[in-house]
Amino acid sequence: MNKKYCEIYDRECINCGECDVCDLDPNKICDSCGKCIETNENYKIIKITKIISEEK
């Protein structure tokens, strides 16, 4: 059985839901709208820490 690792803190996932909260509105669950990464700048840097793919 694989344990899920927390995306925010250095620990095993405890299903707190904190990683699902919107960065712009803490009262909203993230729906991947992309507003938090919209910008008028020519470029923006996003650090990718993990790529998860489903094995079939």
All heavy atoms as atom14 arrays in JSON, in Angstrom:
{
  "sequence": "MNKKYCEIYDRECINCGECDVCDLDPNKICDSCGKCIETNENYKIIKITKIISEEK",
  "atom14_mask": [
    [1, 1, 1, 1, 1, 1, 1, 1, 0, 0, 0, 0, 0, 0],
    [1, 1, 1, 1, 1, 1, 1, 1, 0, 0, 0, 0, 0, 0],
    [1, 1, 1, 1, 1, 1, 1, 1, 1, 0, 0, 0, 0, 0],
    [1, 1, 1, 1, 1, 1, 1, 1, 1, 0, 0, 0, 0, 0],
    [1, 1, 1, 1, 1, 1, 1, 1, 1, 1, 1, 1, 0, 0],
    [1, 1, 1, 1, 1, 1, 0, 0, 0, 0, 0, 0, 0, 0],
    [1, 1, 1, 1, 1, 1, 1, 1, 1, 0, 0, 0, 0, 0],
    [1, 1, 1, 1, 1, 1, 1, 1, 0, 0, 0, 0, 0, 0],
    [1, 1, 1, 1, 1, 1, 1, 1, 1, 1, 1, 1, 0, 0],
    [1, 1, 1, 1, 1, 1, 1, 1, 0, 0, 0, 0, 0, 0],
    [1, 1, 1, 1, 1, 1, 1, 1, 1, 1, 1, 0, 0, 0],
    [1, 1, 1, 1, 1, 1, 1, 1, 1, 0, 0, 0, 0, 0],
    [1, 1, 1, 1, 1, 1, 0, 0, 0, 0, 0, 0, 0, 0],
    [1, 1, 1, 1, 1, 1, 1, 1, 0, 0, 0, 0, 0, 0],
    [1, 1, 1, 1, 1, 1, 1, 1, 0, 0, 0, 0, 0, 0],
    [1, 1, 1, 1, 1, 1, 0, 0, 0, 0, 0, 0, 0, 0],
    [1, 1, 1, 1, 0, 0, 0, 0, 0, 0, 0, 0, 0, 0],
    [1, 1, 1, 1, 1, 1, 1, 1, 1, 0, 0, 0, 0, 0],
    [1, 1, 1, 1, 1, 1, 0, 0, 0, 0, 0, 0, 0, 0],
    [1, 1, 1, 1, 1, 1, 1, 1, 0, 0, 0, 0, 0, 0],
    [1, 1, 1, 1, 1, 1, 1, 0, 0, 0, 0, 0, 0, 0],
    [1, 1, 1, 1, 1, 1, 0, 0, 0, 0, 0, 0, 0, 0],
    [1, 1, 1, 1, 1, 1, 1, 1, 0, 0, 0, 0, 0, 0],
    [1, 1, 1, 1, 1, 1, 1, 1, 0, 0, 0, 0, 0, 0],
    [1, 1, 1, 1, 1, 1, 1, 1, 0, 0, 0, 0, 0, 0],
    [1, 1, 1, 1, 1, 1, 1, 0, 0, 0, 0, 0, 0, 0],
    [1, 1, 1, 1, 1, 1, 1, 1, 0, 0, 0, 0, 0, 0],
    [1, 1, 1, 1, 1, 1, 1, 1, 1, 0, 0, 0, 0, 0],
    [1, 1, 1, 1, 1, 1, 1, 1, 0, 0, 0, 0, 0, 0],
    [1, 1, 1, 1, 1, 1, 0, 0, 0, 0, 0, 0, 0, 0],
    [1, 1, 1, 1, 1, 1, 1, 1, 0, 0, 0, 0, 0, 0],
    [1, 1, 1, 1, 1, 1, 0, 0, 0, 0, 0, 0, 0, 0],
    [1, 1, 1, 1, 1, 1, 0, 0, 0, 0, 0, 0, 0, 0],
    [1, 1, 1, 1, 0, 0, 0, 0, 0, 0, 0, 0, 0, 0],
    [1, 1, 1, 1, 1, 1, 1, 1, 1, 0, 0, 0, 0, 0],
    [1, 1, 1, 1, 1, 1, 0, 0, 0, 0, 0, 0, 0, 0],
    [1, 1, 1, 1, 1, 1, 1, 1, 0, 0, 0, 0, 0, 0],
    [1, 1, 1, 1, 1, 1, 1, 1, 1, 0, 0, 0, 0, 0],
    [1, 1, 1, 1, 1, 1, 1, 0, 0, 0, 0, 0, 0, 0],
    [1, 1, 1, 1, 1, 1, 1, 1, 0, 0, 0, 0, 0, 0],
    [1, 1, 1, 1, 1, 1, 1, 1, 1, 0, 0, 0, 0, 0],
    [1, 1, 1, 1, 1, 1, 1, 1, 0, 0, 0, 0, 0, 0],
    [1, 1, 1, 1, 1, 1, 1, 1, 1, 1, 1, 1, 0, 0],
    [1, 1, 1, 1, 1, 1, 1, 1, 1, 0, 0, 0, 0, 0],
    [1, 1, 1, 1, 1, 1, 1, 1, 0, 0, 0, 0, 0, 0],
    [1, 1, 1, 1, 1, 1, 1, 1, 0, 0, 0, 0, 0, 0],
    [1, 1, 1, 1, 1, 1, 1, 1, 1, 0, 0, 0, 0, 0],
    [1, 1, 1, 1, 1, 1, 1, 1, 0, 0, 0, 0, 0, 0],
    [1, 1, 1, 1, 1, 1, 1, 0, 0, 0, 0, 0, 0, 0],
    [1, 1, 1, 1, 1, 1, 1, 1, 1, 0, 0, 0, 0, 0],
    [1, 1, 1, 1, 1, 1, 1, 1, 0, 0, 0, 0, 0, 0],
    [1, 1, 1, 1, 1, 1, 1, 1, 0, 0, 0, 0, 0, 0],
    [1, 1, 1, 1, 1, 1, 0, 0, 0, 0, 0, 0, 0, 0],
    [1, 1, 1, 1, 1, 1, 1, 1, 1, 0, 0, 0, 0, 0],
    [1, 1, 1, 1, 1, 1, 1, 1, 1, 0, 0, 0, 0, 0],
    [1, 1, 1, 1, 1, 1, 1, 1, 1, 0, 0, 0, 0, 0]
  ],
  "atom14_positions": [
    [[0.84, -1.18, 0.0], [0.0, 0.0, 0.0], [0.89, 1.25, 0.0], [1.71, 1.44, 0.88], [-0.89, -0.04, 1.25], [-1.88, 1.06, 1.29], [-3.23, 0.69, 2.43], [-2.74, 1.63, 3.84], [0.0, 0.0, 0.0], [0.0, 0.0, 0.0], [0.0, 0.0, 0.0], [0.0, 0.0, 0.0], [0.0, 0.0, 0.0], [0.0, 0.0, 0.0]],
    [[0.73, 2.1, -1.02], [1.51, 3.33, -1.12], [0.88, 4.43, -0.29], [-0.31, 4.7, -0.39], [1.61, 3.8, -2.57], [2.64, 3.03, -3.35], [3.48, 2.37, -2.78], [2.56, 3.12, -4.66], [0.0, 0.0, 0.0], [0.0, 0.0, 0.0], [0.0, 0.0, 0.0], [0.0, 0.0, 0.0], [0.0, 0.0, 0.0], [0.0, 0.0, 0.0]],
    [[1.69, 5.08, 0.52], [1.22, 6.2, 1.33], [1.39, 7.48, 0.51], [2.39, 7.67, -0.17], [2.04, 6.31, 2.61], [1.99, 5.07, 3.47], [0.85, 5.15, 4.42], [0.9, 3.92, 5.32], [-0.11, 3.91, 6.3], [0.0, 0.0, 0.0], [0.0, 0.0, 0.0], [0.0, 0.0, 0.0], [0.0, 0.0, 0.0], [0.0, 0.0, 0.0]],
    [[0.42, 8.36, 0.56], [0.48, 9.63, -0.14], [1.32, 10.6, 0.68], [1.21, 10.65, 1.9], [-0.93, 10.18, -0.34], [-0.99, 11.4, -1.22], [-2.44, 11.79, -1.46], [-2.49, 13.09, -2.25], [-3.86, 13.55, -2.41], [0.0, 0.0, 0.0], [0.0, 0.0, 0.0], [0.0, 0.0, 0.0], [0.0, 0.0, 0.0], [0.0, 0.0, 0.0]],
    [[2.19, 11.38, 0.01], [3.06, 12.33, 0.69], [2.47, 13.73, 0.56], [1.93, 14.1, -0.49], [4.47, 12.27, 0.09], [5.51, 12.83, 1.0], [5.94, 12.1, 2.11], [6.05, 14.07, 0.8], [6.89, 12.62, 2.98], [7.0, 14.6, 1.65], [7.42, 13.86, 2.74], [8.35, 14.38, 3.6], [0.0, 0.0, 0.0], [0.0, 0.0, 0.0]],
    [[2.57, 14.51, 1.6], [2.04, 15.87, 1.65], [2.74, 16.75, 0.62], [3.96, 16.72, 0.49], [2.22, 16.45, 3.05], [1.56, 18.13, 3.22], [0.0, 0.0, 0.0], [0.0, 0.0, 0.0], [0.0, 0.0, 0.0], [0.0, 0.0, 0.0], [0.0, 0.0, 0.0], [0.0, 0.0, 0.0], [0.0, 0.0, 0.0], [0.0, 0.0, 0.0]],
    [[1.95, 17.57, -0.1], [2.5, 18.48, -1.11], [3.02, 19.78, -0.5], [3.73, 20.53, -1.16], [1.42, 18.8, -2.15], [0.97, 17.59, -2.92], [-0.12, 17.91, -3.91], [-0.33, 19.11, -4.2], [-0.76, 16.98, -4.4], [0.0, 0.0, 0.0], [0.0, 0.0, 0.0], [0.0, 0.0, 0.0], [0.0, 0.0, 0.0], [0.0, 0.0, 0.0]],
    [[2.67, 20.07, 0.74], [3.04, 21.34, 1.37], [4.07, 21.16, 2.47], [5.05, 21.9, 2.54], [1.79, 22.05, 1.93], [0.81, 22.33, 0.78], [2.18, 23.34, 2.64], [-0.52, 22.9, 1.24], [0.0, 0.0, 0.0], [0.0, 0.0, 0.0], [0.0, 0.0, 0.0], [0.0, 0.0, 0.0], [0.0, 0.0, 0.0], [0.0, 0.0, 0.0]],
    [[3.85, 20.18, 3.33], [4.71, 19.98, 4.49], [5.52, 18.7, 4.35], [5.15, 17.8, 3.62], [3.87, 19.92, 5.77], [3.0, 21.14, 5.96], [1.62, 21.06, 5.8], [3.56, 22.37, 6.28], [0.81, 22.18, 5.96], [2.76, 23.49, 6.43], [1.39, 23.39, 6.27], [0.61, 24.5, 6.43], [0.0, 0.0, 0.0], [0.0, 0.0, 0.0]],
    [[6.61, 18.63, 5.07], [7.49, 17.46, 5.03], [6.92, 16.36, 5.94], [7.36, 16.2, 7.08], [8.9, 17.86, 5.47], [9.89, 16.73, 5.3], [9.64, 15.82, 4.49], [10.92, 16.75, 6.0], [0.0, 0.0, 0.0], [0.0, 0.0, 0.0], [0.0, 0.0, 0.0], [0.0, 0.0, 0.0], [0.0, 0.0, 0.0], [0.0, 0.0, 0.0]],
    [[5.89, 15.67, 5.43], [5.24, 14.62, 6.2], [4.37, 13.78, 5.28], [4.14, 14.12, 4.12], [4.38, 15.21, 7.31], [3.19, 15.99, 6.78], [2.3, 16.52, 7.87], [1.13, 17.16, 7.3], [0.5, 18.18, 7.83], [0.93, 18.68, 8.96], [-0.55, 18.69, 7.25], [0.0, 0.0, 0.0], [0.0, 0.0, 0.0], [0.0, 0.0, 0.0]],
    [[3.84, 12.72, 5.84], [2.87, 11.9, 5.13], [1.54, 12.66, 5.06], [1.2, 13.42, 5.96], [2.69, 10.6, 5.92], [1.98, 9.52, 5.18], [1.98, 8.25, 6.0], [3.05, 7.62, 6.09], [0.92, 7.91, 6.56], [0.0, 0.0, 0.0], [0.0, 0.0, 0.0], [0.0, 0.0, 0.0], [0.0, 0.0, 0.0], [0.0, 0.0, 0.0]],
    [[0.78, 12.45, 4.0], [-0.52, 13.12, 3.85], [-1.47, 12.69, 4.96], [-1.61, 11.5, 5.25], [-1.12, 12.77, 2.49], [-2.77, 13.45, 2.22], [0.0, 0.0, 0.0], [0.0, 0.0, 0.0], [0.0, 0.0, 0.0], [0.0, 0.0, 0.0], [0.0, 0.0, 0.0], [0.0, 0.0, 0.0], [0.0, 0.0, 0.0], [0.0, 0.0, 0.0]],
    [[-2.13, 13.69, 5.58], [-3.13, 13.4, 6.61], [-4.52, 13.83, 6.14], [-5.44, 13.96, 6.93], [-2.77, 14.07, 7.95], [-2.68, 15.59, 7.79], [-1.48, 13.51, 8.52], [-2.56, 16.36, 9.1], [0.0, 0.0, 0.0], [0.0, 0.0, 0.0], [0.0, 0.0, 0.0], [0.0, 0.0, 0.0], [0.0, 0.0, 0.0], [0.0, 0.0, 0.0]],
    [[-4.65, 14.09, 4.84], [-5.92, 14.49, 4.22], [-6.53, 15.73, 4.86], [-7.74, 15.82, 5.05], [-6.92, 13.33, 4.26], [-6.47, 12.17, 3.41], [-6.02, 12.37, 2.29], [-6.56, 10.97, 3.94], [0.0, 0.0, 0.0], [0.0, 0.0, 0.0], [0.0, 0.0, 0.0], [0.0, 0.0, 0.0], [0.0, 0.0, 0.0], [0.0, 0.0, 0.0]],
    [[-5.69, 16.73, 5.16], [-6.17, 17.96, 5.78], [-6.88, 18.85, 4.76], [-7.69, 19.7, 5.13], [-5.03, 18.73, 6.44], [-3.8, 19.4, 5.3], [0.0, 0.0, 0.0], [0.0, 0.0, 0.0], [0.0, 0.0, 0.0], [0.0, 0.0, 0.0], [0.0, 0.0, 0.0], [0.0, 0.0, 0.0], [0.0, 0.0, 0.0], [0.0, 0.0, 0.0]],
    [[-6.57, 18.7, 3.46], [-7.21, 19.48, 2.41], [-6.57, 20.82, 2.15], [-7.02, 21.58, 1.28], [0.0, 0.0, 0.0], [0.0, 0.0, 0.0], [0.0, 0.0, 0.0], [0.0, 0.0, 0.0], [0.0, 0.0, 0.0], [0.0, 0.0, 0.0], [0.0, 0.0, 0.0], [0.0, 0.0, 0.0], [0.0, 0.0, 0.0], [0.0, 0.0, 0.0]],
    [[-5.52, 21.16, 2.88], [-4.88, 22.47, 2.72], [-4.31, 22.66, 1.31], [-4.31, 23.77, 0.78], [-3.77, 22.65, 3.76], [-3.27, 24.06, 3.85], [-2.31, 24.28, 5.02], [-2.34, 23.5, 5.98], [-1.55, 25.25, 4.95], [0.0, 0.0, 0.0], [0.0, 0.0, 0.0], [0.0, 0.0, 0.0], [0.0, 0.0, 0.0], [0.0, 0.0, 0.0]],
    [[-3.88, 21.59, 0.67], [-3.32, 21.69, -0.68], [-4.4, 21.95, -1.73], [-4.08, 22.31, -2.87], [-2.54, 20.42, -1.03], [-3.52, 18.91, -0.97], [0.0, 0.0, 0.0], [0.0, 0.0, 0.0], [0.0, 0.0, 0.0], [0.0, 0.0, 0.0], [0.0, 0.0, 0.0], [0.0, 0.0, 0.0], [0.0, 0.0, 0.0], [0.0, 0.0, 0.0]],
    [[-5.67, 21.81, -1.4], [-6.76, 22.04, -2.33], [-7.33, 23.45, -2.25], [-8.22, 23.8, -3.02], [-7.9, 21.04, -2.06], [-7.49, 19.61, -2.36], [-6.71, 19.4, -3.31], [-7.95, 18.71, -1.64], [0.0, 0.0, 0.0], [0.0, 0.0, 0.0], [0.0, 0.0, 0.0], [0.0, 0.0, 0.0], [0.0, 0.0, 0.0], [0.0, 0.0, 0.0]],
    [[-6.83, 24.29, -1.35], [-7.35, 25.64, -1.16], [-6.79, 26.57, -2.24], [-5.61, 26.52, -2.59], [-6.98, 26.16, 0.26], [-7.41, 27.61, 0.43], [-7.6, 25.29, 1.32], [0.0, 0.0, 0.0], [0.0, 0.0, 0.0], [0.0, 0.0, 0.0], [0.0, 0.0, 0.0], [0.0, 0.0, 0.0], [0.0, 0.0, 0.0], [0.0, 0.0, 0.0]],
    [[-7.65, 27.44, -2.75], [-7.26, 28.42, -3.77], [-6.21, 29.38, -3.21], [-6.34, 29.85, -2.07], [-8.51, 29.19, -4.2], [-8.2, 30.56, -5.33], [0.0, 0.0, 0.0], [0.0, 0.0, 0.0], [0.0, 0.0, 0.0], [0.0, 0.0, 0.0], [0.0, 0.0, 0.0], [0.0, 0.0, 0.0], [0.0, 0.0, 0.0], [0.0, 0.0, 0.0]],
    [[-5.17, 29.69, -3.99], [-4.13, 30.62, -3.55], [-4.64, 32.06, -3.47], [-4.11, 32.86, -2.71], [-2.94, 30.57, -4.51], [-2.13, 29.3, -4.37], [-2.24, 28.64, -3.32], [-1.39, 28.96, -5.31], [0.0, 0.0, 0.0], [0.0, 0.0, 0.0], [0.0, 0.0, 0.0], [0.0, 0.0, 0.0], [0.0, 0.0, 0.0], [0.0, 0.0, 0.0]],
    [[-5.66, 32.41, -4.25], [-6.16, 33.78, -4.27], [-7.33, 34.0, -3.32], [-7.54, 35.11, -2.84], [-6.6, 34.14, -5.7], [-5.5, 34.07, -6.75], [-6.08, 34.37, -8.13], [-4.37, 35.02, -6.43], [0.0, 0.0, 0.0], [0.0, 0.0, 0.0], [0.0, 0.0, 0.0], [0.0, 0.0, 0.0], [0.0, 0.0, 0.0], [0.0, 0.0, 0.0]],
    [[-8.11, 32.96, -3.06], [-9.27, 33.06, -2.17], [-9.27, 31.87, -1.22], [-9.68, 30.77, -1.6], [-10.56, 33.08, -2.99], [-11.81, 33.2, -2.14], [-11.7, 33.24, -0.88], [-12.91, 33.26, -2.72], [0.0, 0.0, 0.0], [0.0, 0.0, 0.0], [0.0, 0.0, 0.0], [0.0, 0.0, 0.0], [0.0, 0.0, 0.0], [0.0, 0.0, 0.0]],
    [[-8.81, 32.05, 0.01], [-8.7, 30.94, 0.95], [-10.04, 30.31, 1.34], [-10.07, 29.27, 1.97], [-8.01, 31.55, 2.17], [-8.12, 33.02, 2.01], [-8.32, 33.31, 0.56], [0.0, 0.0, 0.0], [0.0, 0.0, 0.0], [0.0, 0.0, 0.0], [0.0, 0.0, 0.0], [0.0, 0.0, 0.0], [0.0, 0.0, 0.0], [0.0, 0.0, 0.0]],
    [[-11.15, 30.92, 0.93], [-12.47, 30.36, 1.21], [-12.97, 29.47, 0.07], [-14.09, 28.99, 0.12], [-13.48, 31.47, 1.48], [-13.11, 32.28, 2.7], [-12.76, 31.72, 3.73], [-13.15, 33.59, 2.57], [0.0, 0.0, 0.0], [0.0, 0.0, 0.0], [0.0, 0.0, 0.0], [0.0, 0.0, 0.0], [0.0, 0.0, 0.0], [0.0, 0.0, 0.0]],
    [[-12.15, 29.29, -0.96], [-12.54, 28.56, -2.16], [-11.64, 27.35, -2.36], [-10.44, 27.41, -2.09], [-12.43, 29.51, -3.37], [-12.72, 28.89, -4.7], [-12.5, 29.91, -5.82], [-12.4, 29.21, -7.15], [-11.89, 30.09, -8.19], [0.0, 0.0, 0.0], [0.0, 0.0, 0.0], [0.0, 0.0, 0.0], [0.0, 0.0, 0.0], [0.0, 0.0, 0.0]],
    [[-12.2, 26.26, -2.85], [-11.41, 25.09, -3.23], [-10.88, 25.33, -4.64], [-11.62, 25.8, -5.53], [-12.27, 23.8, -3.21], [-12.82, 23.54, -1.81], [-11.48, 22.61, -3.72], [-11.77, 23.26, -0.76], [0.0, 0.0, 0.0], [0.0, 0.0, 0.0], [0.0, 0.0, 0.0], [0.0, 0.0, 0.0], [0.0, 0.0, 0.0], [0.0, 0.0, 0.0]],
    [[-9.62, 25.03, -4.88], [-9.0, 25.23, -6.2], [-9.76, 24.45, -7.27], [-10.04, 23.26, -7.11], [-7.54, 24.77, -6.16], [-6.73, 24.9, -7.78], [0.0, 0.0, 0.0], [0.0, 0.0, 0.0], [0.0, 0.0, 0.0], [0.0, 0.0, 0.0], [0.0, 0.0, 0.0], [0.0, 0.0, 0.0], [0.0, 0.0, 0.0], [0.0, 0.0, 0.0]],
    [[-10.1, 25.14, -8.36], [-10.75, 24.48, -9.49], [-9.89, 24.57, -10.75], [-10.38, 24.42, -11.87], [-12.14, 25.07, -9.73], [-12.11, 26.56, -10.04], [-11.02, 27.14, -10.15], [-13.21, 27.16, -10.17], [0.0, 0.0, 0.0], [0.0, 0.0, 0.0], [0.0, 0.0, 0.0], [0.0, 0.0, 0.0], [0.0, 0.0, 0.0], [0.0, 0.0, 0.0]],
    [[-8.61, 24.84, -10.56], [-7.63, 24.93, -11.66], [-8.0, 25.97, -12.71], [-7.8, 25.77, -13.9], [-7.43, 23.55, -12.32], [-6.95, 22.63, -11.38], [0.0, 0.0, 0.0], [0.0, 0.0, 0.0], [0.0, 0.0, 0.0], [0.0, 0.0, 0.0], [0.0, 0.0, 0.0], [0.0, 0.0, 0.0], [0.0, 0.0, 0.0], [0.0, 0.0, 0.0]],
    [[-8.52, 27.12, -12.26], [-8.93, 28.18, -13.19], [-7.73, 28.87, -13.83], [-7.85, 29.44, -14.91], [-9.82, 29.2, -12.47], [-8.94, 30.21, -11.25], [0.0, 0.0, 0.0], [0.0, 0.0, 0.0], [0.0, 0.0, 0.0], [0.0, 0.0, 0.0], [0.0, 0.0, 0.0], [0.0, 0.0, 0.0], [0.0, 0.0, 0.0], [0.0, 0.0, 0.0]],
    [[-6.57, 28.87, -13.16], [-5.37, 29.47, -13.71], [-5.2, 30.94, -13.4], [-4.2, 31.55, -13.8], [0.0, 0.0, 0.0], [0.0, 0.0, 0.0], [0.0, 0.0, 0.0], [0.0, 0.0, 0.0], [0.0, 0.0, 0.0], [0.0, 0.0, 0.0], [0.0, 0.0, 0.0], [0.0, 0.0, 0.0], [0.0, 0.0, 0.0], [0.0, 0.0, 0.0]],
    [[-6.14, 31.56, -12.7], [-6.04, 33.0, -12.4], [-4.81, 33.32, -11.56], [-4.26, 34.41, -11.66], [-7.29, 33.48, -11.69], [-8.5, 33.51, -12.6], [-9.73, 34.01, -11.86], [-10.94, 33.95, -12.79], [-12.17, 34.3, -12.08], [0.0, 0.0, 0.0], [0.0, 0.0, 0.0], [0.0, 0.0, 0.0], [0.0, 0.0, 0.0], [0.0, 0.0, 0.0]],
    [[-4.34, 32.37, -10.76], [-3.17, 32.61, -9.91], [-1.87, 32.68, -10.72], [-0.86, 33.18, -10.22], [-3.05, 31.54, -8.83], [-2.87, 29.86, -9.47], [0.0, 0.0, 0.0], [0.0, 0.0, 0.0], [0.0, 0.0, 0.0], [0.0, 0.0, 0.0], [0.0, 0.0, 0.0], [0.0, 0.0, 0.0], [0.0, 0.0, 0.0], [0.0, 0.0, 0.0]],
    [[-1.89, 32.22, -11.96], [-0.67, 32.29, -12.78], [-0.81, 33.26, -13.94], [0.12, 33.43, -14.72], [-0.26, 30.89, -13.31], [-1.37, 30.25, -14.11], [0.17, 30.01, -12.17], [-0.97, 28.94, -14.78], [0.0, 0.0, 0.0], [0.0, 0.0, 0.0], [0.0, 0.0, 0.0], [0.0, 0.0, 0.0], [0.0, 0.0, 0.0], [0.0, 0.0, 0.0]],
    [[-1.97, 33.94, -14.08], [-2.14, 34.94, -15.12], [-1.3, 36.17, -14.79], [-1.21, 36.58, -13.63], [-3.61, 35.34, -15.26], [-4.46, 34.24, -15.84], [-5.93, 34.62, -15.93], [-6.29, 35.75, -15.56], [-6.69, 33.75, -16.35], [0.0, 0.0, 0.0], [0.0, 0.0, 0.0], [0.0, 0.0, 0.0], [0.0, 0.0, 0.0], [0.0, 0.0, 0.0]],
    [[-0.71, 36.77, -15.81], [0.15, 37.92, -15.59], [0.28, 38.72, -16.88], [0.04, 38.22, -17.96], [1.54, 37.47, -15.09], [2.36, 38.63, -14.91], [2.24, 36.56, -16.07], [0.0, 0.0, 0.0], [0.0, 0.0, 0.0], [0.0, 0.0, 0.0], [0.0, 0.0, 0.0], [0.0, 0.0, 0.0], [0.0, 0.0, 0.0], [0.0, 0.0, 0.0]],
    [[0.66, 39.98, -16.76], [0.92, 40.83, -17.93], [2.39, 40.8, -18.32], [2.79, 41.44, -19.27], [0.5, 42.28, -17.63], [-1.0, 42.42, -17.53], [-1.74, 41.66, -18.13], [-1.45, 43.39, -16.76], [0.0, 0.0, 0.0], [0.0, 0.0, 0.0], [0.0, 0.0, 0.0], [0.0, 0.0, 0.0], [0.0, 0.0, 0.0], [0.0, 0.0, 0.0]],
    [[3.2, 40.06, -17.57], [4.62, 39.96, -17.87], [4.82, 39.07, -19.1], [3.95, 38.31, -19.49], [5.36, 39.35, -16.67], [5.24, 40.2, -15.42], [5.85, 39.53, -14.2], [6.57, 38.54, -14.35], [5.59, 40.02, -13.09], [0.0, 0.0, 0.0], [0.0, 0.0, 0.0], [0.0, 0.0, 0.0], [0.0, 0.0, 0.0], [0.0, 0.0, 0.0]],
    [[6.0, 39.18, -19.72], [6.3, 38.39, -20.9], [6.5, 36.92, -20.59], [6.34, 36.07, -21.45], [7.55, 38.93, -21.61], [7.3, 40.28, -22.25], [6.16, 40.6, -22.58], [8.34, 41.07, -22.41], [0.0, 0.0, 0.0], [0.0, 0.0, 0.0], [0.0, 0.0, 0.0], [0.0, 0.0, 0.0], [0.0, 0.0, 0.0], [0.0, 0.0, 0.0]],
    [[6.89, 36.62, -19.36], [7.1, 35.23, -18.96], [6.91, 35.09, -17.46], [6.92, 36.06, -16.73], [8.48, 34.73, -19.36], [9.6, 35.46, -18.67], [10.11, 34.99, -17.46], [10.16, 36.62, -19.2], [11.12, 35.67, -16.8], [11.18, 37.29, -18.56], [11.66, 36.8, -17.36], [12.66, 37.47, -16.71], [0.0, 0.0, 0.0], [0.0, 0.0, 0.0]],
    [[6.7, 33.87, -17.04], [6.58, 33.58, -15.61], [7.26, 32.23, -15.38], [7.16, 31.33, -16.2], [5.12, 33.51, -15.19], [4.94, 33.36, -13.7], [3.57, 33.83, -13.28], [3.48, 33.8, -11.78], [2.88, 34.96, -11.21], [0.0, 0.0, 0.0], [0.0, 0.0, 0.0], [0.0, 0.0, 0.0], [0.0, 0.0, 0.0], [0.0, 0.0, 0.0]],
    [[7.94, 32.1, -14.26], [8.63, 30.86, -13.94], [7.79, 30.06, -12.96], [7.32, 30.59, -11.97], [10.02, 31.14, -13.34], [10.89, 31.86, -14.37], [10.67, 29.86, -12.88], [12.19, 32.38, -13.81], [0.0, 0.0, 0.0], [0.0, 0.0, 0.0], [0.0, 0.0, 0.0], [0.0, 0.0, 0.0], [0.0, 0.0, 0.0], [0.0, 0.0, 0.0]],
    [[7.61, 28.79, -13.28], [6.91, 27.87, -12.39], [7.85, 26.71, -12.1], [8.37, 26.09, -13.03], [5.61, 27.33, -13.02], [4.66, 28.49, -13.32], [4.96, 26.31, -12.12], [3.43, 28.08, -14.08], [0.0, 0.0, 0.0], [0.0, 0.0, 0.0], [0.0, 0.0, 0.0], [0.0, 0.0, 0.0], [0.0, 0.0, 0.0], [0.0, 0.0, 0.0]],
    [[8.09, 26.43, -10.84], [8.96, 25.33, -10.46], [8.13, 24.05, -10.35], [7.19, 23.98, -9.58], [9.63, 25.62, -9.11], [10.56, 24.51, -8.67], [11.2, 24.84, -7.34], [12.08, 23.7, -6.88], [12.63, 23.95, -5.55], [0.0, 0.0, 0.0], [0.0, 0.0, 0.0], [0.0, 0.0, 0.0], [0.0, 0.0, 0.0], [0.0, 0.0, 0.0]],
    [[8.46, 23.07, -11.16], [7.79, 21.78, -11.13], [8.59, 20.86, -10.22], [9.77, 20.63, -10.43], [7.68, 21.17, -12.54], [6.86, 22.1, -13.43], [7.08, 19.77, -12.47], [6.82, 21.69, -14.88], [0.0, 0.0, 0.0], [0.0, 0.0, 0.0], [0.0, 0.0, 0.0], [0.0, 0.0, 0.0], [0.0, 0.0, 0.0], [0.0, 0.0, 0.0]],
    [[7.95, 20.37, -9.17], [8.64, 19.52, -8.21], [8.37, 18.04, -8.42], [9.13, 17.21, -7.96], [8.26, 19.9, -6.76], [6.85, 19.78, -6.62], [8.69, 21.31, -6.45], [0.0, 0.0, 0.0], [0.0, 0.0, 0.0], [0.0, 0.0, 0.0], [0.0, 0.0, 0.0], [0.0, 0.0, 0.0], [0.0, 0.0, 0.0], [0.0, 0.0, 0.0]],
    [[7.27, 17.73, -9.1], [6.94, 16.32, -9.31], [5.97, 16.2, -10.48], [5.11, 17.03, -10.67], [6.28, 15.75, -8.06], [6.01, 14.28, -8.12], [5.14, 13.76, -6.97], [5.71, 14.02, -5.63], [4.93, 13.42, -4.53], [0.0, 0.0, 0.0], [0.0, 0.0, 0.0], [0.0, 0.0, 0.0], [0.0, 0.0, 0.0], [0.0, 0.0, 0.0]],
    [[6.16, 15.14, -11.28], [5.22, 14.8, -12.34], [4.61, 13.46, -11.98], [5.32, 12.49, -11.73], [5.92, 14.72, -13.71], [6.49, 16.1, -14.06], [4.94, 14.24, -14.77], [7.3, 16.12, -15.33], [0.0, 0.0, 0.0], [0.0, 0.0, 0.0], [0.0, 0.0, 0.0], [0.0, 0.0, 0.0], [0.0, 0.0, 0.0], [0.0, 0.0, 0.0]],
    [[3.29, 13.43, -11.91], [2.58, 12.2, -11.53], [1.84, 11.7, -12.76], [1.08, 12.42, -13.39], [1.59, 12.47, -10.39], [2.31, 13.03, -9.17], [0.81, 11.22, -10.04], [1.42, 13.53, -8.08], [0.0, 0.0, 0.0], [0.0, 0.0, 0.0], [0.0, 0.0, 0.0], [0.0, 0.0, 0.0], [0.0, 0.0, 0.0], [0.0, 0.0, 0.0]],
    [[2.06, 10.44, -13.09], [1.34, 9.87, -14.21], [0.69, 8.56, -13.77], [1.21, 7.85, -12.9], [2.27, 9.6, -15.39], [3.24, 8.66, -15.07], [0.0, 0.0, 0.0], [0.0, 0.0, 0.0], [0.0, 0.0, 0.0], [0.0, 0.0, 0.0], [0.0, 0.0, 0.0], [0.0, 0.0, 0.0], [0.0, 0.0, 0.0], [0.0, 0.0, 0.0]],
    [[-0.46, 8.27, -14.35], [-1.15, 7.04, -14.02], [-0.6, 5.9, -14.89], [-0.48, 6.04, -16.08], [-2.65, 7.19, -14.28], [-3.33, 8.13, -13.33], [-4.82, 8.19, -13.59], [-5.39, 7.19, -14.07], [-5.41, 9.23, -13.29], [0.0, 0.0, 0.0], [0.0, 0.0, 0.0], [0.0, 0.0, 0.0], [0.0, 0.0, 0.0], [0.0, 0.0, 0.0]],
    [[-0.24, 4.82, -14.24], [0.22, 3.65, -14.97], [-0.98, 2.76, -15.22], [-1.75, 2.48, -14.33], [1.28, 2.91, -14.17], [2.56, 3.71, -14.03], [3.63, 2.93, -13.3], [3.6, 1.69, -13.32], [4.5, 3.59, -12.71], [0.0, 0.0, 0.0], [0.0, 0.0, 0.0], [0.0, 0.0, 0.0], [0.0, 0.0, 0.0], [0.0, 0.0, 0.0]],
    [[-1.13, 2.3, -16.46], [-2.28, 1.45, -16.8], [-1.81, 0.09, -17.25], [-0.82, -0.16, -17.73], [-3.11, 2.1, -17.9], [-3.74, 3.37, -17.38], [-4.62, 3.98, -18.42], [-5.21, 5.27, -17.86], [-6.18, 5.86, -18.67], [0.0, 0.0, 0.0], [0.0, 0.0, 0.0], [0.0, 0.0, 0.0], [0.0, 0.0, 0.0], [0.0, 0.0, 0.0]]
  ]
}
